[in-house]
């Protein structure tokens, strides 16, 4: 057992690694957790449910070593048997923060996105039960000089975010996060992640490695979101107004019936409708015809007797 341990240590010492901005060293060969449910992003904490054995083993290996793994999407492929060739070219280095076993045998895992990585080639040992890949880090520039146009873009993104928060589209917490962000790339990643895009569309943002271009993509996304939100709100308001008008008409009709009842007019009409209902029942109509007659009779009962449609519908039923 001690000899095996020495071999592992020797092998690990020869393995290539890269450094994070924090100075921490991360191996370049890492287990891969493939997902077709969400698009991972750096600078974002993600909650994932893993049910397939390959993914569970990837998480277990990460926890047993340095807690690091690679998150990669593979749209259109089942999570149960991820294939290297189906993985996205760009993935995200993730650090496992917490895991929790589930009753069905799966696990819930909380992962902190760290940075983008380029997935270069498969490196899965024959004895491994998880997918492994050799990756190259894609470090964000340490500092970016923003032009006046870029500054305007950043301001517009913050303004649009605030509008959406004020209208309860996003939680207020997103403003706390985005207000503390300096880099344009990180801002773009956080905003894109909060949109919960489908994998195909989310990959457009993930695969973009130019921070300023990512910012432009997110600006377009926010503009589309705002436009769609206000269109939906206008439709909802119009629907509520129509509903209010229908409720108003119903109230007026109810009030009219009360007045008629007090004047003694409604009793005759109610008796007349009851006679009509009895006549229809006695006619022994075919089932479909009887069903339609009952529906029209219910409509007639809701109509004010003085309306022209009431007379027409009553004549139709009497015939």
C-alpha positions as CSV (number, residue, x, y, z in Angstrom):
1,X,0.0,0.0,0.0
2,X,2.9,2.4,0.9
3,X,4.5,1.7,-2.5
4,X,1.3,2.6,-4.3
5,X,1.1,5.8,-2.3
6,X,4.6,6.7,-3.3
7,X,3.8,6.1,-7.0
8,X,0.8,8.3,-6.8
9,X,2.8,11.0,-5.2
10,X,5.6,10.7,-7.7
11,X,3.1,10.8,-10.6
12,X,1.4,13.8,-9.1
13,X,4.7,15.7,-8.8
14,X,5.4,15.2,-12.5
15,X,1.9,16.3,-13.6
16,X,1.6,19.7,-15.2
17,X,-0.2,22.5,-13.3
18,X,-1.1,26.1,-13.7
19,X,-1.5,28.9,-11.2
20,X,-4.6,30.9,-10.3
21,X,-4.5,34.6,-9.6
22,X,-4.5,33.7,-5.9
23,X,-1.2,31.8,-6.4
24,X,-2.8,28.4,-5.8
25,X,-1.6,25.7,-8.1
26,X,-4.2,23.6,-10.0
27,X,-3.4,20.4,-12.0
28,X,-4.1,20.6,-15.8
29,X,-5.6,17.1,-15.9
30,X,-8.9,17.3,-14.1
31,X,-12.2,15.3,-13.8
32,X,-15.0,16.6,-15.9
33,X,-18.6,17.2,-14.8
34,X,-20.7,17.4,-18.0
35,X,-24.0,19.1,-17.9
36,X,-26.8,19.7,-20.4
37,X,-29.0,21.5,-17.9
38,X,-27.2,24.8,-17.3
39,X,-24.3,26.8,-18.7
40,X,-21.5,27.3,-16.2
41,X,-19.8,30.7,-15.8
42,X,-16.8,31.9,-13.8
43,X,-17.4,34.1,-10.8
44,X,-20.8,32.4,-10.1
45,X,-21.8,29.8,-7.5
46,X,-23.9,27.1,-9.1
47,X,-26.1,24.4,-7.6
48,X,-26.1,21.2,-9.6
49,X,-28.0,17.9,-9.3
50,X,-25.9,15.0,-10.4
51,X,-27.6,11.6,-10.9
52,X,-25.3,9.7,-13.4
53,X,-22.4,7.6,-12.1
54,X,-19.8,9.3,-14.3
55,X,-20.7,12.7,-12.9
56,X,-20.8,11.5,-9.3
57,X,-17.4,9.9,-9.7
58,X,-16.0,13.2,-11.1
59,X,-17.3,15.1,-8.0
60,X,-16.0,12.4,-5.7
61,X,-12.5,12.6,-7.3
62,X,-12.5,16.4,-7.0
63,X,-13.4,16.3,-3.3
64,X,-10.8,13.6,-2.6
65,X,-8.0,15.7,-4.2
66,X,-7.9,19.5,-4.5
67,X,-11.7,20.1,-4.9
68,X,-11.2,21.2,-8.5
69,X,-13.0,19.9,-11.6
70,X,-14.0,21.1,-15.0
71,X,-17.6,22.0,-15.8
72,X,-18.5,21.6,-19.5
73,X,-21.7,21.6,-21.5
74,X,-22.7,18.9,-24.0
75,X,-26.0,20.0,-25.5
76,X,-28.1,17.3,-27.0
77,X,-26.3,14.5,-25.3
78,X,-27.5,12.5,-22.4
79,X,-25.8,13.2,-19.1
80,X,-25.7,9.4,-18.4
81,X,-22.8,8.7,-20.8
82,X,-20.9,11.9,-21.7
83,X,-18.4,11.7,-24.5
84,X,-15.3,13.8,-24.8
85,X,-16.0,14.8,-28.4
86,X,-19.4,16.2,-27.3
87,X,-18.0,18.6,-24.7
88,X,-17.9,22.3,-25.3
89,X,-14.5,23.6,-26.4
90,X,-14.5,26.1,-23.5
91,X,-15.4,25.0,-20.0
92,X,-15.1,26.4,-16.5
93,X,-12.7,25.5,-13.8
94,X,-14.9,24.9,-10.7
95,X,-14.2,24.4,-7.1
96,X,-16.5,22.1,-5.1
97,X,-17.8,24.0,-2.1
98,X,-20.3,21.4,-0.7
99,X,-21.9,18.1,-1.6
100,X,-25.0,16.5,-0.3
101,X,-26.3,13.0,-0.9
102,X,-29.8,12.5,-2.2
103,X,-32.3,9.7,-1.4
104,X,-32.3,8.6,-5.1
105,X,-28.5,8.0,-4.9
106,X,-27.6,11.2,-6.7
107,X,-25.9,14.2,-5.2
108,X,-26.4,17.9,-5.0
109,X,-23.2,19.8,-5.4
110,X,-22.4,23.5,-4.9
111,X,-19.6,24.7,-7.2
112,X,-17.8,28.1,-7.4
113,X,-16.9,29.0,-11.0
114,X,-13.3,30.2,-11.1
115,X,-12.1,30.9,-14.7
116,X,-12.6,29.7,-18.2
117,X,-10.4,26.8,-19.4
118,X,-9.8,25.4,-22.9
119,X,-10.5,21.7,-23.0
120,X,-7.6,20.3,-25.0
121,X,-7.7,16.5,-25.0
122,X,-9.0,13.5,-23.1
123,X,-6.8,12.2,-20.4
124,X,-9.0,9.6,-18.8
125,X,-7.0,6.7,-17.3
126,X,-8.3,3.2,-18.2
127,X,-9.1,2.5,-14.6
128,X,-10.9,5.8,-14.0
129,X,-14.7,5.9,-13.6
130,X,-14.9,9.6,-14.4
131,X,-14.1,11.6,-17.6
132,X,-10.8,13.5,-17.4
133,X,-9.4,16.2,-19.7
134,X,-6.2,18.2,-20.1
135,X,-7.1,21.9,-19.9
136,X,-5.4,25.3,-20.5
137,X,-6.4,28.2,-18.4
138,X,-7.9,31.3,-20.1
139,X,-6.8,34.1,-17.7
140,X,-8.8,37.3,-17.8
141,X,-6.6,40.4,-18.4
142,X,-5.5,41.9,-15.1
143,X,-6.5,45.4,-16.2
144,X,-8.5,46.7,-19.2
145,X,-8.6,50.3,-20.2
146,X,-12.2,51.2,-21.1
147,X,-12.9,53.7,-23.8
148,X,-15.7,56.3,-23.3
149,X,-18.0,54.1,-25.3
150,X,-17.1,51.1,-23.1
151,X,-17.8,53.2,-20.0
152,X,-21.2,54.2,-21.4
153,X,-21.9,50.5,-22.1
154,X,-21.1,49.5,-18.5
155,X,-23.3,52.3,-17.1
156,X,-26.2,51.3,-19.4
157,X,-25.9,47.7,-18.2
158,X,-26.1,48.8,-14.5
159,X,-29.1,51.1,-15.3
160,X,-31.0,48.3,-17.1
161,X,-30.2,45.9,-14.3
162,X,-31.7,48.4,-11.8
163,X,-34.8,48.8,-13.9
164,X,-35.3,45.0,-14.0
165,X,-34.7,44.8,-10.2
166,X,-37.2,47.6,-9.5
167,X,-39.7,45.7,-11.6
168,X,-39.0,42.4,-9.6
169,X,-37.5,40.6,-12.6
170,X,-34.2,40.1,-10.8
171,X,-33.6,39.8,-7.1
172,X,-32.1,42.9,-5.5
173,X,-29.0,40.9,-4.5
174,X,-27.7,41.0,-8.0
175,X,-27.1,44.8,-7.6
176,X,-25.0,44.1,-4.6
177,X,-22.8,41.7,-6.6
178,X,-22.6,43.7,-9.8
179,X,-21.8,47.0,-8.0
180,X,-18.8,45.4,-6.5
181,X,-17.4,44.2,-9.8
182,X,-14.6,46.0,-11.5
183,X,-13.8,43.9,-14.6
184,X,-16.1,44.0,-17.6
185,X,-15.7,40.2,-18.2
186,X,-16.8,39.3,-14.7
187,X,-19.7,41.7,-15.0
188,X,-20.8,40.1,-18.2
189,X,-20.5,36.6,-16.8
190,X,-22.6,37.4,-13.7
191,X,-25.4,39.0,-15.7
192,X,-25.5,36.2,-18.3
193,X,-25.6,33.6,-15.5
194,X,-28.6,35.3,-13.9
195,X,-30.6,35.0,-17.1
196,X,-30.6,31.2,-16.7
197,X,-30.3,30.8,-20.5
198,X,-30.7,27.4,-22.2
199,X,-27.4,25.7,-22.9
200,X,-27.3,26.4,-26.6
201,X,-27.7,30.2,-26.1
202,X,-25.7,30.2,-22.9
203,X,-22.7,28.7,-24.7
204,X,-22.6,31.8,-27.0
205,X,-21.6,33.8,-23.9
206,X,-19.4,31.1,-22.4
207,X,-17.3,30.6,-25.6
208,X,-16.6,34.3,-25.9
209,X,-13.2,35.0,-24.3
210,X,-12.9,38.7,-25.1
211,X,-14.2,40.6,-22.0
212,X,-15.3,43.6,-24.0
213,X,-17.1,41.5,-26.6
214,X,-18.8,39.6,-23.8
215,X,-20.0,43.0,-22.4
216,X,-21.5,43.9,-25.7
217,X,-23.3,40.6,-25.9
218,X,-24.7,41.1,-22.4
219,X,-25.8,44.6,-23.3
220,X,-27.9,43.2,-26.2
221,X,-29.3,40.5,-23.9
222,X,-30.4,43.0,-21.3
223,X,-32.0,45.2,-24.0
224,X,-33.9,42.2,-25.3
225,X,-34.9,41.2,-21.8
226,X,-36.2,44.7,-21.1
227,X,-38.2,44.9,-24.3
228,X,-39.7,41.5,-23.8
229,X,-40.5,42.3,-20.1
230,X,-42.4,45.5,-21.1
231,X,-44.3,43.8,-23.9
232,X,-45.4,41.1,-21.5
233,X,-46.4,43.7,-18.9
234,X,-48.4,45.5,-21.5
235,X,-50.2,42.3,-22.5
236,X,-50.8,41.5,-18.8
237,X,-52.2,45.0,-18.2
238,X,-54.5,44.8,-21.2
239,X,-55.8,41.4,-20.0
240,X,-56.4,42.8,-16.5
241,X,-58.3,45.7,-18.0
242,X,-60.4,43.4,-20.1
243,X,-61.1,41.3,-17.1
244,X,-62.0,44.4,-15.1
245,X,-64.5,45.4,-17.8
246,X,-66.0,41.9,-17.8
247,X,-66.3,42.1,-14.0
248,X,-67.9,45.5,-14.3
249,X,-70.5,44.2,-16.8
250,X,-71.2,41.2,-14.5
251,X,-71.7,43.5,-11.6
252,X,-74.1,45.7,-13.5
253,X,-76.1,42.7,-14.7
254,X,-76.3,41.5,-11.1
255,X,-77.5,44.9,-10.0
256,X,-80.1,44.9,-12.8
257,X,-81.4,41.5,-11.6
258,X,-81.7,42.8,-8.1
259,X,-83.7,45.8,-9.4
260,X,-85.9,43.5,-11.5
261,X,-86.5,41.2,-8.5
262,X,-87.5,44.1,-6.4
263,X,-89.9,45.2,-9.1
264,X,-91.3,41.7,-9.4
265,X,-90.3,41.4,-13.1
266,X,-87.7,38.7,-12.7
267,X,-90.0,36.0,-11.3
268,X,-92.0,35.7,-14.5
269,X,-88.9,35.5,-16.6
270,X,-87.3,32.9,-14.2
271,X,-90.5,30.8,-14.4
272,X,-90.5,31.2,-18.2
273,X,-86.9,29.9,-18.4
274,X,-87.8,27.0,-16.2
275,X,-90.7,26.1,-18.5
276,X,-88.3,26.2,-21.4
277,X,-85.9,24.0,-19.6
278,X,-88.6,21.5,-18.9
279,X,-89.8,21.5,-22.5
280,X,-86.3,20.8,-23.8
281,X,-85.9,17.9,-21.3
282,X,-89.2,16.5,-22.4
283,X,-88.3,16.6,-26.1
284,X,-85.8,13.8,-25.5
285,X,-83.2,15.3,-27.8
286,X,-80.1,13.4,-28.9
287,X,-77.2,13.7,-26.4
288,X,-75.1,16.1,-28.4
289,X,-78.1,18.3,-29.2
290,X,-79.2,18.3,-25.6
291,X,-75.7,19.3,-24.5
292,X,-75.6,22.3,-26.8
293,X,-79.2,23.2,-25.8
294,X,-78.1,23.2,-22.1
295,X,-75.1,25.4,-22.9
296,X,-77.2,27.9,-24.8
297,X,-79.8,27.9,-22.0
298,X,-77.1,28.7,-19.5
299,X,-76.0,31.6,-21.7
300,X,-79.6,32.8,-21.9
301,X,-79.9,32.7,-18.1
302,X,-77.0,35.1,-17.8
303,X,-78.3,37.6,-20.4
304,X,-80.5,40.6,-19.6
305,X,-84.0,39.9,-21.0
306,X,-84.0,43.3,-22.8
307,X,-81.0,42.5,-25.0
308,X,-81.6,41.7,-28.7
309,X,-79.4,38.6,-28.4
310,X,-81.7,37.3,-25.6
311,X,-84.7,37.3,-27.9
312,X,-82.9,35.6,-30.8
313,X,-81.4,32.9,-28.6
314,X,-84.8,32.2,-26.9
315,X,-86.5,31.9,-30.2
316,X,-83.8,29.5,-31.4
317,X,-84.2,27.3,-28.3
318,X,-88.0,27.3,-28.5
319,X,-87.8,26.0,-32.1
